[in-house]
Amino acid sequence: MRGIVPPDPESSASSMQFAVVYVPRRSRNRFAASCVEIKSCAADAIDDADPENKRYAARVSGPSKSSEGQMIYYLLEWLE
């Protein structure tokens, strides 16, 4: 997880979750919280994904506060 602040095992503030991410290109590895829609499971994320409208299923870690003070999620993997 290079470049990612690891989750604190004693806290539930940042965790690994499934989500649908709105992003112009899948080349990014971190996303503003406003672009991330958390889902309960991988199947829900895959079902709600809409690549034609730039909404992709992913497994993410977060939320975390960036150095700029924004809440962000980090990409762990794209789901297909």
Residue pairs with C-beta under 8 A, 6 or more apart in sequence:
1 61
1 74
3 29
3 74
4 61
4 74
5 14
5 64
7 13
7 14
7 15
7 16
7 61
8 14
13 63
14 61
14 62
14 63
14 64
15 61
15 62
16 59
16 60
16 61
16 76
17 38
17 39
17 59
17 60
17 61
17 62
18 38
18 39
18 40
18 41
18 42
18 44
18 45
18 57
18 58
18 59
18 60
18 79
19 36
19 37
19 38
19 39
19 45
19 57
19 58
19 59
19 60
19 73
20 36
20 37
20 39
20 45
20 48
20 49
20 50
20 55
20 56
20 57
20 58
21 31
21 35
21 36
21 37
21 55
21 56
21 57
21 58
21 60
21 73
21 75
22 35
22 36
22 37
22 54
22 55
23 31
23 35
23 54
23 56
24 54
26 56
26 78
28 75
29 74
29 75
30 66
30 72
30 73
30 74
30 75
31 60
31 72
31 73
31 75
32 70
32 71
32 72
33 62
33 63
33 70
33 71
33 72
33 73
36 60
36 62
36 73
37 48
39 45
39 48
42 57
42 59
42 79
45 57
45 58
45 79
46 57
46 79
46 80
48 55
48 57
49 55
49 56
49 57
49 79
56 78
56 79
57 78
57 79
57 80
58 75
58 76
58 77
58 78
58 79
59 75
59 76
59 77
59 79
60 73
60 74
60 75
60 76
61 73
61 74
61 76
62 71
62 72
62 73
62 74
63 71
63 72
63 73
64 71
64 72
64 73
64 74
65 71
65 72
66 72
